[in-house]
Amino acid sequence: MREKTLRTRAGELHRRGALQALTGLTVGALLTPLMSGAAETVPAEPFKLKHLYTGDDGLSHFEDLVLKPGDHGTDALFTRPARHATIRAHSPGKAFSWHNSGGSRLIFYIAGEAEMELSDGSKLTFKPGMILLAEDRTGKGHTGRILGPTPSFNVDIELGEA
C-alpha cells in the first residue's frame, strides 16, 4: 500500500513539474533511513561531501569537500541552482559500464550500497547517508555496481552552473 502511495505521489509531482514539492519528498526519503537506526552512517561534524572530478591527467578522482557551519550556527554550506531531480532504484547486482557524470550532479544515497570504481583505480562504497558531487565530465570516467542482496535507492539532482 505504501509503495503505491509513493509511486502515485511521484507521478503527481512529475505531472506538475514541481521540483520544489519533490524536495519535500526527498527530505522525507533522506530522513527515513536516518531515523530507522542508520544514523551511524552519517559522518560526524565536520561533514564531508565526496567530490568526483576529472583531473589534469584526464582521469577521474575523489576528494573530500569539508562542509561545516560558521560562527552563526546555521549557514548555507552549498548553494547551486537545480535543473532536474530523479529518485532512482537500482536492482541488486546491477552493473554500470564506463561513463561520465554528464554534468554536475548531487547524489544522495538513501538505501542499499553502491560501489564506484574510478579511472584512476580507486574504489569507494556509497552507503545510506553519503552524498556525492559528481563532476567528472571528460576522460574515461567511472564504473559501478550495486552491492548486496537489496536494491539501491538514490536521489539524483542535476545542478545548473554556479
Order of alpha helices (4+ residues) and beta strands (2+ residues): alpha-alpha-beta-beta-beta-beta-beta-beta-beta-beta-beta-beta
